[in-house]
């Protein structure tokens, strides 16, 4: 989706974010491609659907969840027109 692509280009793919994330986050990107040419293997699709059912029941895309290693959710967000530095600050604001 367009907001997913914008988030990837403006934040996830930047060196500033990647360098910070490497030291501070464990990143997991779950994809739900719409085109048949980008279809995922059924096993992966089922795993992605299970994660969406658990964490994204409203079907918001992109959907960003900040959680601890035990799966406790600290906060949720989506695409926002923020710089990588501002997005990092938002993600970190969930961790108290």
Biopython code that builds the backbone (N, CA, C, O; Angstrom):
import numpy as np
from Bio.PDB.StructureBuilder import StructureBuilder

atoms = [
    (1, "UNK", "N", (0.840, -1.183, 0.000)),
    (1, "UNK", "CA", (0.000, 0.000, 0.000)),
    (1, "UNK", "C", (0.885, 1.246, 0.000)),
    (1, "UNK", "O", (2.047, 1.188, 0.400)),
    (2, "UNK", "N", (0.345, 2.338, -0.437)),
    (2, "UNK", "CA", (1.122, 3.571, -0.546)),
    (2, "UNK", "C", (1.706, 4.011, 0.801)),
    (2, "UNK", "O", (2.887, 4.355, 0.851)),
    (3, "UNK", "N", (0.933, 4.015, 1.894)),
    (3, "UNK", "CA", (1.527, 4.408, 3.177)),
    (3, "UNK", "C", (2.645, 3.460, 3.626)),
    (3, "UNK", "O", (3.608, 3.906, 4.249)),
    (4, "UNK", "N", (2.536, 2.177, 3.324)),
    (4, "UNK", "CA", (3.595, 1.217, 3.666)),
    (4, "UNK", "C", (4.877, 1.565, 2.921)),
    (4, "UNK", "O", (5.966, 1.536, 3.494)),
    (5, "UNK", "N", (4.741, 1.889, 1.654)),
    (5, "UNK", "CA", (5.896, 2.243, 0.835)),
    (5, "UNK", "C", (6.514, 3.542, 1.339)),
    (5, "UNK", "O", (7.737, 3.666, 1.409)),
    (6, "UNK", "N", (5.670, 4.509, 1.691)),
    (6, "UNK", "CA", (6.178, 5.786, 2.217)),
    (6, "UNK", "C", (6.951, 5.575, 3.515)),
    (6, "UNK", "O", (8.019, 6.159, 3.697)),
    (7, "UNK", "N", (6.428, 4.752, 4.413)),
    (7, "UNK", "CA", (7.110, 4.483, 5.678)),
    (7, "UNK", "C", (8.450, 3.808, 5.415)),
    (7, "UNK", "O", (9.454, 4.143, 6.044)),
    (8, "UNK", "N", (8.463, 2.870, 4.497)),
    (8, "UNK", "CA", (9.710, 2.184, 4.176)),
    (8, "UNK", "C", (10.738, 3.161, 3.614)),
    (8, "UNK", "O", (11.896, 3.158, 4.031)),
    (9, "UNK", "N", (10.320, 3.983, 2.681)),
    (9, "UNK", "CA", (11.259, 4.905, 2.024)),
    (9, "UNK", "C", (11.715, 6.038, 2.940)),
    (9, "UNK", "O", (12.885, 6.420, 2.923)),
    (10, "UNK", "N", (10.793, 6.573, 3.739)),
    (10, "UNK", "CA", (11.128, 7.754, 4.531)),
    (10, "UNK", "C", (11.758, 7.423, 5.879)),
    (10, "UNK", "O", (12.408, 8.275, 6.484)),
    (11, "UNK", "N", (11.568, 6.179, 6.358)),
    (11, "UNK", "CA", (12.103, 5.822, 7.677)),
    (11, "UNK", "C", (12.915, 4.529, 7.625)),
    (11, "UNK", "O", (14.136, 4.564, 7.780)),
    (12, "UNK", "N", (12.260, 3.394, 7.411)),
    (12, "UNK", "CA", (12.928, 2.093, 7.546)),
    (12, "UNK", "C", (14.196, 1.971, 6.706)),
    (12, "UNK", "O", (15.180, 1.388, 7.162)),
    (13, "UNK", "N", (14.189, 2.498, 5.510)),
    (13, "UNK", "CA", (15.321, 2.318, 4.592)),
    (13, "UNK", "C", (16.442, 3.332, 4.773)),
    (13, "UNK", "O", (17.473, 3.239, 4.108)),
    (14, "UNK", "N", (16.256, 4.280, 5.650)),
    (14, "UNK", "CA", (17.303, 5.295, 5.824)),
    (14, "UNK", "C", (18.437, 4.737, 6.673)),
    (14, "UNK", "O", (18.224, 3.897, 7.547)),
    (15, "UNK", "N", (19.634, 5.214, 6.402)),
    (15, "UNK", "CA", (20.789, 4.778, 7.194)),
    (15, "UNK", "C", (20.638, 5.189, 8.649)),
    (15, "UNK", "O", (21.027, 4.450, 9.553)),
    (16, "UNK", "N", (20.073, 6.366, 8.874)),
    (16, "UNK", "CA", (19.886, 6.839, 10.247)),
    (16, "UNK", "C", (19.039, 5.852, 11.055)),
    (16, "UNK", "O", (19.390, 5.497, 12.180)),
    (17, "UNK", "N", (17.922, 5.415, 10.469)),
    (17, "UNK", "CA", (17.064, 4.478, 11.186)),
    (17, "UNK", "C", (17.718, 3.106, 11.299)),
    (17, "UNK", "O", (17.713, 2.509, 12.376)),
    (18, "UNK", "N", (18.280, 2.598, 10.205)),
    (18, "UNK", "CA", (18.895, 1.265, 10.222)),
    (18, "UNK", "C", (20.026, 1.181, 11.239)),
    (18, "UNK", "O", (20.150, 0.183, 11.950)),
    (19, "UNK", "N", (20.847, 2.216, 11.314)),
    (19, "UNK", "CA", (21.950, 2.211, 12.279)),
    (19, "UNK", "C", (21.420, 2.200, 13.715)),
    (19, "UNK", "O", (21.939, 1.477, 14.565)),
    (20, "UNK", "N", (20.400, 2.990, 13.979)),
    (20, "UNK", "CA", (19.829, 3.041, 15.327)),
    (20, "UNK", "C", (19.143, 1.706, 15.662)),
    (20, "UNK", "O", (19.336, 1.145, 16.740)),
    (21, "UNK", "N", (18.350, 1.225, 14.724)),
    (21, "UNK", "CA", (17.588, -0.006, 14.955)),
    (21, "UNK", "C", (18.494, -1.197, 15.211)),
    (21, "UNK", "O", (18.173, -2.062, 16.026)),
    (22, "UNK", "N", (19.617, -1.247, 14.524)),
    (22, "UNK", "CA", (20.556, -2.358, 14.687)),
    (22, "UNK", "C", (20.991, -2.503, 16.141)),
    (22, "UNK", "O", (21.210, -3.615, 16.621)),
    (23, "UNK", "N", (21.115, -1.388, 16.833)),
    (23, "UNK", "CA", (21.586, -1.393, 18.221)),
    (23, "UNK", "C", (20.460, -1.444, 19.260)),
    (23, "UNK", "O", (20.702, -1.787, 20.417)),
    (24, "UNK", "N", (19.224, -1.103, 18.849)),
    (24, "UNK", "CA", (18.167, -0.916, 19.841)),
    (24, "UNK", "C", (16.901, -1.751, 19.639)),
    (24, "UNK", "O", (16.122, -1.914, 20.577)),
    (25, "UNK", "N", (16.688, -2.269, 18.461)),
    (25, "UNK", "CA", (15.439, -2.982, 18.171)),
    (25, "UNK", "C", (15.708, -4.347, 17.550)),
    (25, "UNK", "O", (16.778, -4.598, 16.994)),
    (26, "UNK", "N", (14.726, -5.209, 17.657)),
    (26, "UNK", "CA", (14.660, -6.414, 16.846)),
    (26, "UNK", "C", (13.483, -6.169, 15.912)),
    (26, "UNK", "O", (12.336, -6.093, 16.351)),
    (27, "UNK", "N", (13.770, -6.049, 14.646)),
    (27, "UNK", "CA", (12.751, -5.682, 13.673)),
    (27, "UNK", "C", (12.157, -6.928, 13.019)),
    (27, "UNK", "O", (12.868, -7.879, 12.695)),
    (28, "UNK", "N", (10.855, -6.901, 12.837)),
    (28, "UNK", "CA", (10.160, -7.945, 12.088)),
    (28, "UNK", "C", (9.153, -7.250, 11.194)),
    (28, "UNK", "O", (8.270, -6.539, 11.673)),
    (29, "UNK", "N", (9.286, -7.455, 9.907)),
    (29, "UNK", "CA", (8.342, -6.879, 8.960)),
    (29, "UNK", "C", (7.482, -8.009, 8.412)),
    (29, "UNK", "O", (7.992, -8.994, 7.878)),
    (30, "UNK", "N", (6.185, -7.855, 8.552)),
    (30, "UNK", "CA", (5.235, -8.848, 8.074)),
    (30, "UNK", "C", (4.527, -8.246, 6.866)),
    (30, "UNK", "O", (3.941, -7.168, 6.956)),
    (31, "UNK", "N", (4.582, -8.936, 5.756)),
    (31, "UNK", "CA", (4.055, -8.400, 4.507)),
    (31, "UNK", "C", (2.768, -9.127, 4.122)),
    (31, "UNK", "O", (2.595, -10.314, 4.397)),
    (32, "UNK", "N", (1.871, -8.378, 3.478)),
    (32, "UNK", "CA", (0.618, -8.915, 2.969)),
    (32, "UNK", "C", (0.442, -8.424, 1.531)),
    (32, "UNK", "O", (-0.411, -7.576, 1.265)),
    (33, "UNK", "N", (1.243, -8.952, 0.609)),
    (33, "UNK", "CA", (1.184, -8.456, -0.771)),
    (33, "UNK", "C", (-0.190, -8.692, -1.394)),
    (33, "UNK", "O", (-0.834, -9.716, -1.163)),
    (34, "UNK", "N", (-0.615, -7.712, -2.190)),
    (34, "UNK", "CA", (-1.926, -7.794, -2.842)),
    (34, "UNK", "C", (-1.849, -8.477, -4.205)),
    (34, "UNK", "O", (-2.792, -9.150, -4.621)),
    (35, "UNK", "N", (-0.741, -8.305, -4.889)),
    (35, "UNK", "CA", (-0.605, -8.857, -6.239)),
    (35, "UNK", "C", (-0.242, -10.334, -6.182)),
    (35, "UNK", "O", (0.552, -10.767, -5.347)),
    (36, "UNK", "N", (-0.842, -11.092, -7.087)),
    (36, "UNK", "CA", (-0.539, -12.522, -7.156)),
    (36, "UNK", "C", (0.924, -12.770, -7.478)),
    (36, "UNK", "O", (1.501, -13.766, -7.042)),
    (37, "UNK", "N", (1.528, -11.861, -8.245)),
    (37, "UNK", "CA", (2.937, -12.042, -8.623)),
    (37, "UNK", "C", (3.865, -11.924, -7.411)),
    (37, "UNK", "O", (5.004, -12.390, -7.454)),
    (38, "UNK", "N", (3.382, -11.305, -6.333)),
    (38, "UNK", "CA", (4.168, -11.165, -5.107)),
    (38, "UNK", "C", (3.674, -12.094, -3.992)),
    (38, "UNK", "O", (4.051, -11.933, -2.830)),
    (39, "UNK", "N", (2.849, -13.041, -4.346)),
    (39, "UNK", "CA", (2.224, -13.913, -3.341)),
    (39, "UNK", "C", (3.270, -14.658, -2.518)),
    (39, "UNK", "O", (4.308, -15.086, -3.024)),
    (40, "UNK", "N", (2.963, -14.794, -1.250)),
    (40, "UNK", "CA", (3.835, -15.513, -0.324)),
    (40, "UNK", "C", (3.508, -16.995, -0.341)),
    (40, "UNK", "O", (2.393, -17.375, -0.697)),
    (41, "UNK", "N", (4.460, -17.839, 0.038)),
    (41, "UNK", "CA", (4.144, -19.254, 0.205)),
    (41, "UNK", "C", (3.042, -19.392, 1.268)),
    (41, "UNK", "O", (2.974, -18.598, 2.206)),
    (42, "UNK", "N", (2.192, -20.394, 1.112)),
    (42, "UNK", "CA", (1.035, -20.551, 1.997)),
    (42, "UNK", "C", (1.441, -20.614, 3.473)),
    (42, "UNK", "O", (0.769, -20.028, 4.322)),
    (43, "UNK", "N", (2.527, -21.315, 3.784)),
    (43, "UNK", "CA", (2.969, -21.434, 5.173)),
    (43, "UNK", "C", (3.307, -20.059, 5.766)),
    (43, "UNK", "O", (2.934, -19.758, 6.900)),
    (44, "UNK", "N", (4.015, -19.230, 4.992)),
    (44, "UNK", "CA", (4.365, -17.884, 5.459)),
    (44, "UNK", "C", (3.123, -17.008, 5.577)),
    (44, "UNK", "O", (2.986, -16.246, 6.534)),
    (45, "UNK", "N", (2.231, -17.115, 4.620)),
    (45, "UNK", "CA", (0.984, -16.353, 4.657)),
    (45, "UNK", "C", (0.179, -16.682, 5.912)),
    (45, "UNK", "O", (-0.381, -15.788, 6.547)),
    (46, "UNK", "N", (0.122, -17.959, 6.265)),
    (46, "UNK", "CA", (-0.604, -18.368, 7.469)),
    (46, "UNK", "C", (0.046, -17.806, 8.739)),
    (46, "UNK", "O", (-0.656, -17.403, 9.666)),
    (47, "UNK", "N", (1.380, -17.778, 8.782)),
    (47, "UNK", "CA", (2.079, -17.195, 9.934)),
    (47, "UNK", "C", (1.791, -15.694, 10.029)),
    (47, "UNK", "O", (1.553, -15.168, 11.117)),
    (48, "UNK", "N", (1.815, -15.023, 8.899)),
    (48, "UNK", "CA", (1.536, -13.591, 8.879)),
    (48, "UNK", "C", (0.106, -13.306, 9.319)),
    (48, "UNK", "O", (-0.139, -12.364, 10.072)),
    (49, "UNK", "N", (-0.837, -14.120, 8.851)),
    (49, "UNK", "CA", (-2.232, -13.940, 9.245)),
    (49, "UNK", "C", (-2.407, -14.134, 10.748)),
    (49, "UNK", "O", (-3.176, -13.410, 11.382)),
    (50, "UNK", "N", (-1.708, -15.094, 11.314)),
    (50, "UNK", "CA", (-1.802, -15.332, 12.763)),
    (50, "UNK", "C", (-1.287, -14.125, 13.546)),
    (50, "UNK", "O", (-1.879, -13.741, 14.555)),
    (51, "UNK", "N", (-0.190, -13.529, 13.088)),
    (51, "UNK", "CA", (0.324, -12.326, 13.740)),
    (51, "UNK", "C", (-0.667, -11.173, 13.612)),
    (51, "UNK", "O", (-0.878, -10.428, 14.569)),
    (52, "UNK", "N", (-1.271, -11.022, 12.448)),
    (52, "UNK", "CA", (-2.251, -9.953, 12.240)),
    (52, "UNK", "C", (-3.468, -10.152, 13.135)),
    (52, "UNK", "O", (-3.986, -9.187, 13.698)),
    (53, "UNK", "N", (-3.927, -11.384, 13.272)),
    (53, "UNK", "CA", (-5.078, -11.655, 14.141)),
    (53, "UNK", "C", (-4.763, -11.320, 15.592)),
    (53, "UNK", "O", (-5.635, -10.865, 16.331)),
    (54, "UNK", "N", (-3.534, -11.540, 15.994)),
    (54, "UNK", "CA", (-3.159, -11.277, 17.382)),
    (54, "UNK", "C", (-2.910, -9.798, 17.636)),
    (54, "UNK", "O", (-3.336, -9.273, 18.664)),
    (55, "UNK", "N", (-2.227, -9.114, 16.716)),
    (55, "UNK", "CA", (-1.785, -7.748, 16.981)),
    (55, "UNK", "C", (-2.481, -6.665, 16.162)),
    (55, "UNK", "O", (-2.443, -5.498, 16.551)),
    (56, "UNK", "N", (-3.109, -7.009, 15.053)),
    (56, "UNK", "CA", (-3.682, -5.994, 14.165)),
    (56, "UNK", "C", (-5.085, -6.376, 13.726)),
    (56, "UNK", "O", (-5.355, -6.506, 12.532)),
    (57, "UNK", "N", (-5.957, -6.551, 14.670)),
    (57, "UNK", "CA", (-7.332, -6.977, 14.361)),
    (57, "UNK", "C", (-8.115, -5.938, 13.570)),
    (57, "UNK", "O", (-9.095, -6.274, 12.905)),
    (58, "UNK", "N", (-7.693, -4.686, 13.634)),
    (58, "UNK", "CA", (-8.398, -3.629, 12.906)),
    (58, "UNK", "C", (-7.963, -3.537, 11.451)),
    (58, "UNK", "O", (-8.587, -2.822, 10.666)),
    (59, "UNK", "N", (-6.908, -4.243, 11.081)),
    (59, "UNK", "CA", (-6.462, -4.269, 9.693)),
    (59, "UNK", "C", (-5.865, -2.961, 9.209)),
    (59, "UNK", "O", (-6.048, -2.584, 8.052)),
    (60, "UNK", "N", (-5.157, -2.269, 10.080)),
    (60, "UNK", "CA", (-4.509, -1.007, 9.727)),
    (60, "UNK", "C", (-3.167, -1.305, 9.064)),
    (60, "UNK", "O", (-2.393, -2.129, 9.550)),
    (61, "UNK", "N", (-2.902, -0.626, 7.954)),
    (61, "UNK", "CA", (-1.620, -0.802, 7.267)),
    (61, "UNK", "C", (-1.038, 0.544, 6.908)),
    (61, "UNK", "O", (-1.764, 1.399, 6.402)),
    (62, "UNK", "N", (0.233, 0.770, 7.145)),
    (62, "UNK", "CA", (1.119, -0.086, 7.910)),
    (62, "UNK", "C", (0.782, -0.009, 9.394)),
    (62, "UNK", "O", (0.238, 0.987, 9.871)),
    (63, "UNK", "N", (1.106, -1.046, 10.095)),
    (63, "UNK", "CA", (0.835, -1.125, 11.530)),
    (63, "UNK", "C", (2.147, -1.470, 12.213)),
    (63, "UNK", "O", (2.770, -2.486, 11.907)),
    (64, "UNK", "N", (2.557, -0.624, 13.133)),
    (64, "UNK", "CA", (3.837, -0.789, 13.819)),
    (64, "UNK", "C", (3.554, -1.045, 15.288)),
    (64, "UNK", "O", (2.857, -0.268, 15.940)),
    (65, "UNK", "N", (4.097, -2.135, 15.802)),
    (65, "UNK", "CA", (3.895, -2.515, 17.199)),
    (65, "UNK", "C", (5.250, -2.500, 17.894)),
    (65, "UNK", "O", (6.229, -3.047, 17.384)),
    (66, "UNK", "N", (5.295, -1.872, 19.056)),
    (66, "UNK", "CA", (6.495, -1.893, 19.888)),
    (66, "UNK", "C", (6.183, -2.794, 21.071)),
    (66, "UNK", "O", (5.237, -2.549, 21.819)),
    (67, "UNK", "N", (6.986, -3.839, 21.232)),
    (67, "UNK", "CA", (6.731, -4.802, 22.307)),
    (67, "UNK", "C", (8.036, -5.293, 22.896)),
    (67, "UNK", "O", (9.112, -5.056, 22.347)),
    (68, "UNK", "N", (7.925, -5.979, 24.019)),
    (68, "UNK", "CA", (9.121, -6.570, 24.611)),
    (68, "UNK", "C", (9.285, -8.000, 24.107)),
    (68, "UNK", "O", (8.482, -8.474, 23.304)),
    (69, "UNK", "N", (10.316, -8.681, 24.574)),
    (69, "UNK", "CA", (10.633, -10.035, 24.101)),
    (69, "UNK", "C", (9.554, -11.043, 24.469)),
    (69, "UNK", "O", (9.459, -12.103, 23.849)),
    (70, "UNK", "N", (8.739, -10.725, 25.472)),
    (70, "UNK", "CA", (7.664, -11.624, 25.882)),
    (70, "UNK", "C", (6.355, -11.354, 25.150)),
    (70, "UNK", "O", (5.358, -12.032, 25.399)),
    (71, "UNK", "N", (6.346, -10.371, 24.251)),
    (71, "UNK", "CA", (5.146, -10.060, 23.492)),
    (71, "UNK", "C", (4.242, -9.035, 24.149)),
    (71, "UNK", "O", (3.140, -8.787, 23.660)),
    (72, "UNK", "N", (4.682, -8.432, 25.250)),
    (72, "UNK", "CA", (3.880, -7.382, 25.888)),
    (72, "UNK", "C", (3.955, -6.132, 25.013)),
    (72, "UNK", "O", (5.042, -5.621, 24.743)),
    (73, "UNK", "N", (2.802, -5.648, 24.574)),
    (73, "UNK", "CA", (2.742, -4.490, 23.692)),
    (73, "UNK", "C", (2.883, -3.213, 24.507)),
    (73, "UNK", "O", (2.140, -2.980, 25.461)),
    (74, "UNK", "N", (3.853, -2.388, 24.110)),
    (74, "UNK", "CA", (4.064, -1.087, 24.750)),
    (74, "UNK", "C", (3.320, 0.023, 24.019)),
    (74, "UNK", "O", (2.863, 0.983, 24.640)),
    (75, "UNK", "N", (3.201, -0.106, 22.707)),
    (75, "UNK", "CA", (2.528, 0.931, 21.935)),
    (75, "UNK", "C", (2.376, 0.536, 20.483)),
    (75, "UNK", "O", (2.996, -0.414, 20.007)),
    (76, "UNK", "N", (1.542, 1.283, 19.795)),
    (76, "UNK", "CA", (1.243, 1.014, 18.389)),
    (76, "UNK", "C", (1.227, 2.334, 17.638)),
    (76, "UNK", "O", (0.864, 3.372, 18.191)),
    (77, "UNK", "N", (1.622, 2.286, 16.379)),
    (77, "UNK", "CA", (1.570, 3.467, 15.535)),
    (77, "UNK", "C", (1.434, 3.024, 14.091)),
    (77, "UNK", "O", (1.265, 1.838, 13.807)),
    (78, "UNK", "N", (1.509, 3.964, 13.198)),
    (78, "UNK", "CA", (1.393, 3.682, 11.779)),
    (78, "UNK", "C", (2.305, 4.636, 11.021)),
    (78, "UNK", "O", (3.251, 5.176, 11.595)),
    (79, "UNK", "N", (2.031, 4.847, 9.752)),
    (79, "UNK", "CA", (2.812, 5.820, 8.993)),
    (79, "UNK", "C", (2.455, 7.217, 9.462)),
    (79, "UNK", "O", (1.281, 7.558, 9.610)),
    (80, "UNK", "N", (3.467, 8.009, 9.692)),
    (80, "UNK", "CA", (3.308, 9.431, 9.980)),
    (80, "UNK", "C", (4.418, 10.133, 9.225)),
    (80, "UNK", "O", (5.516, 9.598, 9.074)),
    (81, "UNK", "N", (4.133, 11.308, 8.761)),
    (81, "UNK", "CA", (5.139, 12.058, 8.005)),
    (81, "UNK", "C", (6.137, 12.651, 8.988)),
    (81, "UNK", "O", (6.058, 13.824, 9.352)),
    (82, "UNK", "N", (7.084, 11.807, 9.410)),
    (82, "UNK", "CA", (8.108, 12.179, 10.375)),
    (82, "UNK", "C", (9.480, 11.853, 9.808)),
    (82, "UNK", "O", (9.622, 10.981, 8.952)),
    (83, "UNK", "N", (10.478, 12.560, 10.294)),
    (83, "UNK", "CA", (11.856, 12.229, 9.930)),
    (83, "UNK", "C", (12.233, 10.936, 10.660)),
    (83, "UNK", "O", (11.553, 10.556, 11.613)),
    (84, "UNK", "N", (13.283, 10.267, 10.242)),
    (84, "UNK", "CA", (13.717, 9.066, 10.971)),
    (84, "UNK", "C", (13.959, 9.361, 12.451)),
    (84, "UNK", "O", (13.582, 8.565, 13.312)),
    (85, "UNK", "N", (14.584, 10.496, 12.750)),
    (85, "UNK", "CA", (14.841, 10.864, 14.146)),
    (85, "UNK", "C", (13.537, 11.025, 14.921)),
    (85, "UNK", "O", (13.438, 10.573, 16.061)),
    (86, "UNK", "N", (12.547, 11.658, 14.323)),
    (86, "UNK", "CA", (11.253, 11.848, 14.978)),
    (86, "UNK", "C", (10.526, 10.510, 15.149)),
    (86, "UNK", "O", (9.869, 10.282, 16.165)),
    (87, "UNK", "N", (10.646, 9.632, 14.155)),
    (87, "UNK", "CA", (9.991, 8.326, 14.251)),
    (87, "UNK", "C", (10.627, 7.482, 15.355)),
    (87, "UNK", "O", (9.929, 6.793, 16.100)),
    (88, "UNK", "N", (11.946, 7.540, 15.453)),
    (88, "UNK", "CA", (12.644, 6.838, 16.535)),
    (88, "UNK", "C", (12.154, 7.347, 17.885)),
    (88, "UNK", "O", (11.900, 6.560, 18.797)),
    (89, "UNK", "N", (12.024, 8.656, 18.008)),
    (89, "UNK", "CA", (11.546, 9.246, 19.256)),
    (89, "UNK", "C", (10.132, 8.759, 19.579)),
    (89, "UNK", "O", (9.820, 8.481, 20.736)),
    (90, "UNK", "N", (9.283, 8.657, 18.563)),
    (90, "UNK", "CA", (7.923, 8.153, 18.801)),
    (90, "UNK", "C", (7.961, 6.707, 19.277)),
    (90, "UNK", "O", (7.291, 6.364, 20.251)),
    (91, "UNK", "N", (8.728, 5.859, 18.610)),
    (91, "UNK", "CA", (8.816, 4.459, 19.027)),
    (91, "UNK", "C", (9.349, 4.346, 20.450)),
    (91, "UNK", "O", (8.840, 3.566, 21.256)),
    (92, "UNK", "N", (10.369, 5.123, 20.746)),
    (92, "UNK", "CA", (10.959, 5.078, 22.101)),
    (92, "UNK", "C", (10.023, 5.631, 23.163)),
    (92, "UNK", "O", (10.138, 5.269, 24.334)),
    (93, "UNK", "N", (9.106, 6.495, 22.778)),
    (93, "UNK", "CA", (8.178, 7.074, 23.761)),
    (93, "UNK", "C", (7.245, 6.013, 24.348)),
    (93, "UNK", "O", (6.689, 6.207, 25.429)),
    (94, "UNK", "N", (7.072, 4.900, 23.647)),
    (94, "UNK", "CA", (6.209, 3.823, 24.148)),
    (94, "UNK", "C", (6.876, 3.031, 25.263)),
    (94, "UNK", "O", (6.202, 2.413, 26.088)),
    (95, "UNK", "N", (8.198, 3.054, 25.281)),
    (95, "UNK", "CA", (8.955, 2.273, 26.264)),
    (95, "UNK", "C", (9.173, 3.140, 27.496)),
    (95, "UNK", "O", (9.868, 4.154, 27.439)),
    (96, "UNK", "N", (8.590, 2.746, 28.577)),
    (96, "UNK", "CA", (8.672, 3.566, 29.785)),
    (96, "UNK", "C", (9.565, 2.945, 30.809)),
    (96, "UNK", "O", (9.747, 3.504, 31.890)),
]
sb = StructureBuilder()
sb.init_structure("model")
sb.init_model(0)
sb.init_chain("A")
sb.init_seg("    ")
for serial, (resi, resn, name, xyz) in enumerate(atoms, 1):
    if name == "N":
        sb.init_residue(resn, " ", resi, " ")
    sb.init_atom(name, np.array(xyz, "f"), 0.0, 1.0, " ", f" {name:<3s}", serial, name[0])
structure = sb.get_structure()
